[in-house]
Amino acid sequence: MPWPMRPTGIDRGSCFVTGTDTGVGKTLVASALVRALAGRGLRVVGMKPVAAGAQWRDGAWRNDDVEELAAAGNVAVPRDTLCPYLLPQALAPHIAAELAGVRLELPAMLRAYQVLRAQSDAVIVEGVGGFRVPLGSDFDSADLAGELGLPVVLVVGLRLGCLSHAALTAEAIAVRGLRLCGWVANAIDAQMVQAERNVAALQRLLRAPCLGRVPWTAGVRAHDVAALLDLSPLLAAGL
C-alpha cells in the first residue's frame, strides 16, 4: 500500500530492531546499539514509534522502554517525536489504541522518523512486539519496517522454540525485500538446556552475522551490552 513521506536513502548505523517475540530484549539491544554508535562519535537517537503501557511519573505519562531509549541517545528530542504513540495499557498495540480512542497512523510515524533523521547521524527504530504485530486494521509492524526501508537487526530470545521463531521472522523480513543485517542472541532463560547448540543452529539458519551474544545476567544494562556488540555489519549496511 502506498504511504506519503517514505524515507529515501539509509544513514550509516540506522536500523530497525525487531524480535522473535515480545519480551526478548529489543529495548535492551536497541539502547545498546544507540550507546555503541554514540561511542563511535555519531549523533544517535533511539525511536519507538508505538509504546503500550505507561505510568504517571514526574508530571507526565512515561514508558520504561521509551525512557531507556531516550537516556541512551545523545540528541535531545521531544518524547512525542521519539514515541509518537504512547498508549496507557500494556496490551497488543492495536487493542491498546482502540481502548484509548486513538488511531495509529503510519504517516505520522514516518514523519516523526524524518524529524529524528534530520537531527542525527543515525536512528535506531525499535519495533513493538514481534515482526508481524498488528498496529491497525490495515497495517502491522512489518509494514512500518518496509516503509522505513532500514536494515533489520533481529533480537533472538534464547529459549525453547527460538529456532522456529527466528527462521520464520527472517523469512518474513526477506519477503518484504528488507535486509537482515545481523542478529543478537539474548539469553532470557537462565535454565535453558543446550543453549550453545541452539546458537550454533541459529548461525546456520540465519543468513546474517551475529552481532553479539548477551549472557544471562540479572539486571544487565545497555551500556554493558554495548561493549559486546560488533557494529561493523550494521555500519556496512548503510554504505
Rosetta blueprint (number, residue, H / E / L):
1 M L
2 P L
3 W L
4 P L
5 M L
6 R L
7 P L
8 T L
9 G L
10 I L
11 D L
12 R L
13 G L
14 S L
15 C E
16 F E
17 V E
18 T E
19 G E
20 T L
21 D L
22 T L
23 G L
24 V L
25 G L
26 K H
27 T H
28 L H
29 V H
30 A H
31 S H
32 A H
33 L H
34 V H
35 R H
36 A H
37 L H
38 A H
39 G L
40 R L
41 G L
42 L L
43 R L
44 V E
45 V E
46 G E
47 M E
48 K L
49 P L
50 V E
51 A E
52 A E
53 G L
54 A L
55 Q E
56 W E
57 R E
58 D L
59 G L
60 A E
61 W E
62 R E
63 N L
64 D H
65 D H
66 V H
67 E H
68 E H
69 L H
70 A H
71 A H
72 A H
73 G L
74 N L
75 V L
76 A L
77 V L
78 P L
79 R H
80 D H
81 T H
82 L H
83 C L
84 P L
85 Y E
86 L E
87 L E
88 P L
89 Q L
90 A L
91 L L
92 A L
93 P H
94 H H
95 I H
96 A H
97 A H
98 E H
99 L H
100 A H
101 G L
102 V L
103 R L
104 L L
105 E L
106 L H
107 P H
108 A H
109 M H
110 L H
111 R H
112 A H
113 Y H
114 Q H
115 V H
116 L H
117 R H
118 A H
119 Q L
120 S L
121 D L
122 A E
123 V E
124 I E
125 V E
126 E E
127 G L
128 V L
129 G L
130 G L
131 F L
132 R L
133 V L
134 P E
135 L L
136 G L
137 S L
138 D L
139 F L
140 D E
141 S H
142 A H
143 D H
144 L H
145 A H
146 G H
147 E H
148 L H
149 G L
150 L L
151 P L
152 V E
153 V E
154 L E
155 V E
156 V E
157 G E
158 L E
159 R L
160 L L
161 G L
162 C H
163 L H
164 S H
165 H H
166 A H
167 A H
168 L H
169 T H
170 A H
171 E H
172 A H
173 I H
174 A H
175 V H
176 R L
177 G L
178 L L
179 R L
180 L E
181 C E
182 G E
183 W E
184 V E
185 A E
186 N E
187 A E
188 I L
189 D L
190 A L
191 Q L
192 M L
193 V L
194 Q L
195 A H
196 E H
197 R H
198 N H
199 V H
200 A H
201 A H
202 L H
203 Q H
204 R H
205 L H
206 L L
207 R L
208 A L
209 P L
210 C E
211 L E
212 G E
213 R E
214 V E
215 P L
216 W L
217 T L
218 A L
219 G L
220 V L
221 R L
222 A H
223 H H
224 D H
225 V H
226 A H
227 A L
228 L L
229 L L
230 D L
231 L L
232 S H
233 P H
234 L H
235 L H
236 A H
237 A H
238 G L
239 L L
